[in-house]
Amino acid sequence: MKGVSRDVYGFEVKKEFIELYSKYAPLWEKEESERAKRWAALLAGQQGSGAQSEQLSGDNQEEALQRLEVSLIRCRANACSGNLPAWQQQLRSLVQAGIPMPLRGRMWKLLLRGRSALRRVLAAYSRRNPDVGYCQGMNFVAGCLLLFMDEKDAFWSLVVLVEDLLPGYFSLQMLAPQVDQLVFKHLVEASFPRLAAHLDKLGAHAQGVSTQWFLCLFVNSLPLETCLRVWDVFFLEQCASILFRVALALVDIYAQALLATVDSVDAFSLLQNMAPMSFDSSRLIDIACIAYAQVDAAELAKLRGLYYDEVKAQFEDRGPLKATASGPVPETTADEGGIRSAEPGSFVPADGPCSFPVEAGAGEDASDSSSSAASDSWHHAAPVYTDMTTFSQDTLAHLSRLSRGAAMADAGAEAAAPAVDMEACKSLGEAGMARMPSTRSPLPANNDADFGDVPSGETEQLLTLLQELEEEVFVATASAEKEAEAAEALCAMEAGLRGKVAALREKLQEKRQALAFQEKVLEAEYCAQRNVAPFLKSPALRKVVQTFTNDVHDDFGKWANNPLVLQMLQQAKDLLDSGQVTEAEMEAHLLGQLQAPGSDARQEVETKLARTVRLATDQLVPALNEHLDERRKGNEHFRAGRWAAAMGHYERAQGIVELVRGASPADQAEIDRNRVTVALNAAAAHLALDQALGLLHEYADARSDLERVAALAPPLDGQAQQALQQLAELQAKGRAQERRAYHGMFAKP
Amino acid sequence: MSRNRTSLKLVLLGEGRVGKTSLVLKYCHSQFAEEQRATEQAAFNSKQVTVGERQVELSIWDTAGQERFHAIQPLYYRDADAALLVFDLTDSDTLERVRAWVTELQTLVGADVVLTVVGNKADLAAARAVPAAESRGVAAAVGAAYHEVSALTGAGVEAAFADTARRALARQQRRLAAADAAQLSASPGVPSWAGGRDTVSFTGQGPTRRRPCC
């Protein structure tokens, strides 16, 4: 394409940013030359020869870099040496100001080096878990690395990035990004309470875009120049906290603009665009590293620990996307399966080499292990993508060869000098551990802790059962390892066991609710207790009484002492006692009433219950007046064209007349007249609403209103019948219109 | 509540490489890229449309199709008004994934979420692997509308989005109506007058008859 502007790395500059880019490009150039000078001075100092020439010759520079590496390793290993901290400080400020382009690749390599033993282990682990595979987003990270280093180096840098610096980020469960979403939400709320409230009000949220930033390490969101500056610091610190700091700095810079947004569309557009607009890389990094310095590794670990359990529990609740019959078939083989037993009862989730806080906690409780194992084995069937269209197929092929072969080759080559390496890496490994305190912290809270308030007998029973299940799973696992065919059976078994555990949990949940209810009743005053006591024997009616505890003011007595309510309950009980209605029927009716407004069950119950509120004339009058009030309000709204509001009033008016029964035929006739009228009103409102919205074929509501009228008042049904007929005509017209609109669009089946 | 500027949230879901991003780009920007790269996480787009007589702003969230991203998708579809479930007409496996999404959506968003099943790549007629009857059957089974489109030629794209927006708007109106109703009745199930004398507006007059307003 003609006229495409490209940056120094060869990437296209979007046309809306060309102006900004051309403003900053000279600035960057200037910065780059200043940077080059500062670094040359550093390297000259490293060389220690006293040669203060600013431009080092190639050989000298190589030598200086090697010395730099030694200093770096000593620095990392915390080896005591007089001026190291000062040197470290100097390096830090230099890196923060950006690494010069000619040195960038080598510096990254230096900064990431010295982890080979750790790398060997991780590579071996990733070979054992090929199902971690490829994750969308990794292509950008790898591609960016390849801009500055050869493939082997880039591959290993990627290994470090994915498995060590961002553990759990590209895993199958993707728990880490979810945790970090919440962590970032927390940080935004803490740092910008007003902005957070504003965004919340609009229904927008910064974490909607932050996950993308983190997953790709800002490649593709920040301008590359800015992005690389983030990477410089990221590799120096080797902790994701810099990502959070940069994200906070972005929000900081655009806080005023974000506060000025008026709806979610504006807000999301700005949130999504603020990273690509951040050409002022130095400003961003300065704000990130200075203003948000408090968001360091320790703080991040603390916050992640705070939200990990929540995310994990949610994940287990939701479970994986349900696989369909012809969908991916879970396969669990001894080699690649989701579970691998280290020792009886402790499973290691096959989720990659995750040192993400507490994720790799061995000895999670049994149900936890079995469920995560089951979901892993399901996830295992996830397709492994190789659609890194941004990069050439050759590079891809080369990379995949590397990932298969390089681990072995590298292990062999480096085995020659294991002693030195191991020593350096041991200390490095410890330094890494120190950055993730939660790997040392106690294991995640036992998931069964929430059963604490269940009688201990129940808990014990459950625990025994869980233990049995665990053993079954273990035995099943062992056999599956021997025979590949058993894998399928194991899957089914696991699913069964999971179901059992779920059922048990559900039962316990019910029990707990029942106990809470019991407590509530016992707390209530004496006369309320006495009133409801007779109804507690029937399970169906007990559920009704249980709903009294949902009172918004927590006023159980208000309902339990209400004569009308008691009267209804008594009559329902009489129905049950006389055998007219069975327990199950009553419960089904009540349930139907709750779950499906407008359903047959509800109407039936309404009719049955309606007989239970037979009112004397003096009681009926106020009720009907209230009904009339509602209907009048509805009529006003209707005339003003506010059909939705009118509908609300009509439904309430209907609620009243559908509930009462007259004591005399005259009273009843009056009620019936009102029932018909309000149902016709409701039908009209439904019809108007649907028509206004152009819903030509969605007259279902209006239709059911009219049909109810026709059924309920045969002598008065003339009007309803007529309306129904009109409705049918409208419907036919609508369908014809639709047919015309879509004519010829689809192939004939 | 301001009803002048209505906004609806649409989310595109479906297997990777079925063409979700291409659909959104075609619809929002009339663009098509031969080598659209994979979406990581989710991308936000918006478009102004007219539904009936109403101006509606569509927020369109395009999500990553790779299966593992499923874990972080709820952030985008939890409060969605409608979902376009996209599959590839030349790949019958992608239709299976649609069923799974429906279950997931209806659990998290509610049974009345507006669904549209969209079969993409209709231009590749020779490679077609999913007969219209089958996909229409899947759509009907989950209560979704069905559209066949081509993000390349643009055929049907406008109609698929417009139809979804129209139904999503209707759903939103129904929900508003329901919310109005819920606000009016303080204690659901039992009208306020049944709760005790103090809540009855007793006027002392007998019920008077009124003609319905229609």
Contacts between the chains, C-beta under 8 A, distances in Angstrom:
chain1	res1	chain2	res2	distance
A	135	B	66	6.9
A	135	B	68	6.4
A	136	B	16	7.5
A	136	B	38	4.7
A	136	B	39	6.8
A	136	B	40	4.6
A	136	B	64	5.3
A	136	B	66	4.8
A	136	B	69	6.9
A	137	B	40	3.6
A	137	B	41	7.1
A	139	B	37	7.9
A	139	B	38	7.2
A	140	B	40	7.2
A	171	B	68	7.6
A	172	B	68	4.9
A	173	B	68	7.5
A	173	B	71	6.1
A	174	B	68	5.5
A	174	B	69	6.9
A	174	B	71	4.1
A	174	B	72	5.7
A	175	B	71	7.2
A	177	B	71	7.7
A	177	B	72	5.4
A	178	B	71	6.2
A	178	B	72	5.6
A	181	B	72	7.1
A	181	B	75	6.6
A	203	B	79	6.7
A	205	B	75	7.8
A	207	B	75	6.9
A	208	B	42	7.3
A	208	B	44	7.3
A	208	B	75	6.2
A	208	B	76	7.2
A	209	B	44	7.7
A	211	B	41	5.1
A	211	B	42	7.9
A	211	B	72	6.0
A	211	B	75	7.5
A	212	B	40	6.2
A	212	B	41	4.2
A	212	B	42	6.9
A	212	B	43	7.8
A	215	B	40	5.5
A	215	B	41	5.7
A	216	B	40	5.7
A	220	B	40	7.6
A	263	B	5	6.9
A	263	B	7	6.2
A	263	B	57	7.3
A	264	B	7	6.4
A	264	B	9	7.8
A	264	B	59	6.2
A	265	B	7	6.0
A	265	B	46	4.6
A	265	B	57	5.2
A	265	B	59	5.4
A	268	B	44	4.6
A	268	B	46	7.6
A	268	B	59	6.6
A	269	B	44	6.8
A	269	B	46	6.5
A	271	B	44	7.9
A	272	B	43	7.3
A	272	B	44	5.0
A	315	B	71	6.7
A	318	B	74	7.7
A	318	B	108	7.8
A	320	B	70	7.3
A	321	B	67	7.2
A	321	B	70	5.0
A	321	B	100	4.9
A	321	B	101	7.3
A	321	B	104	5.6
A	322	B	100	5.1
A	322	B	103	5.3
A	322	B	104	7.1
A	323	B	100	6.7
A	324	B	96	5.1
A	324	B	99	5.0
A	324	B	100	5.7
A	326	B	93	7.9
A	326	B	96	5.4
A	327	B	93	7.9
A	327	B	96	4.9
A	327	B	97	7.0
A	327	B	100	6.5
A	379	B	67	7.4
A	379	B	68	6.9
A	382	B	66	7.6
A	382	B	67	4.1
A	382	B	68	5.8
A	383	B	16	7.5
A	383	B	66	7.7
A	383	B	67	6.6
A	385	B	16	6.2
A	385	B	38	7.1
A	385	B	66	5.8
A	387	B	16	7.3
A	387	B	17	6.4
A	387	B	38	5.4
A	388	B	38	7.7
A	389	B	35	5.3
A	389	B	36	7.7
A	389	B	37	5.0
A	389	B	38	7.0
A	390	B	37	5.6
A	552	B	187	7.8
A	558	B	195	7.1
A	558	B	196	7.7
A	562	B	194	7.7
A	562	B	195	6.5
A	562	B	196	6.6
A	564	B	194	5.1
A	565	B	190	7.5
A	565	B	194	7.5
A	593	B	189	8.0
A	613	B	194	7.6
A	621	B	202	7.7
A	621	B	205	7.8
A	621	B	206	6.0
A	621	B	207	6.6
A	622	B	193	6.4
A	622	B	200	4.6
A	622	B	201	7.2
A	622	B	202	4.3
A	622	B	203	7.7
A	623	B	191	7.9
A	623	B	193	5.6
A	623	B	200	7.7
A	624	B	207	4.0
A	625	B	201	6.8
A	625	B	202	7.0
A	625	B	203	5.2
A	625	B	205	6.9
A	625	B	207	6.2
A	626	B	191	7.3
A	626	B	192	8.0
A	626	B	193	5.3
A	626	B	200	6.7
A	626	B	201	5.9
A	627	B	207	7.8
A	628	B	207	5.9
A	628	B	208	6.8
A	628	B	210	7.1
A	629	B	201	6.5
A	630	B	184	8.0
A	631	B	210	6.9
A	632	B	210	6.9
A	635	B	210	7.3
A	635	B	212	7.6
A	635	B	213	4.4
A	638	B	213	5.0
A	638	B	214	7.6
A	639	B	213	6.1
A	643	B	177	7.7
A	644	B	173	6.0
A	644	B	174	7.9
A	644	B	176	5.4
A	644	B	177	3.6
A	644	B	180	6.0
A	645	B	177	7.4
A	645	B	180	5.2
A	647	B	177	4.8
A	647	B	180	7.6
A	647	B	181	6.8
A	648	B	177	6.2
A	648	B	178	7.9
A	648	B	180	4.0
A	648	B	181	3.5
A	648	B	183	7.7
A	648	B	184	5.3
A	649	B	184	6.9
A	651	B	181	5.2
A	652	B	181	6.7
A	652	B	184	5.6
A	652	B	185	5.5
A	652	B	191	7.1
A	655	B	185	7.1
A	655	B	191	5.5
A	656	B	191	5.1
A	656	B	193	7.3
A	659	B	191	6.8
A	659	B	194	7.5
A	670	B	207	6.3
A	673	B	209	7.1
A	674	B	207	7.1
A	677	B	209	7.9
A	677	B	210	7.4
A	677	B	212	5.4
A	678	B	212	7.9
A	680	B	212	5.1
A	680	B	214	7.1
A	681	B	212	4.6
A	681	B	213	6.7
A	681	B	214	7.0
A	684	B	212	6.8
A	684	B	213	7.1
A	684	B	214	3.7
A	689	B	173	6.8
A	689	B	174	7.9
A	689	B	177	7.1
A	690	B	170	7.7
A	692	B	52	7.6
A	693	B	52	6.4
A	693	B	166	7.8
A	693	B	169	6.5
A	693	B	170	4.7
A	693	B	173	5.9
A	694	B	51	7.6
A	694	B	52	4.6
A	694	B	166	6.7
A	695	B	166	7.9
A	695	B	170	5.2
A	698	B	170	6.8
A	742	B	159	7.8
A	745	B	148	7.5
A	745	B	156	6.5
A	745	B	159	7.1
A	746	B	132	5.8
A	746	B	136	7.8
A	746	B	148	6.2
A	747	B	132	5.0
A	747	B	148	7.6
A	748	B	132	7.8
A	749	B	131	6.9
A	749	B	132	5.1
A	749	B	133	3.6
A	749	B	136	6.7
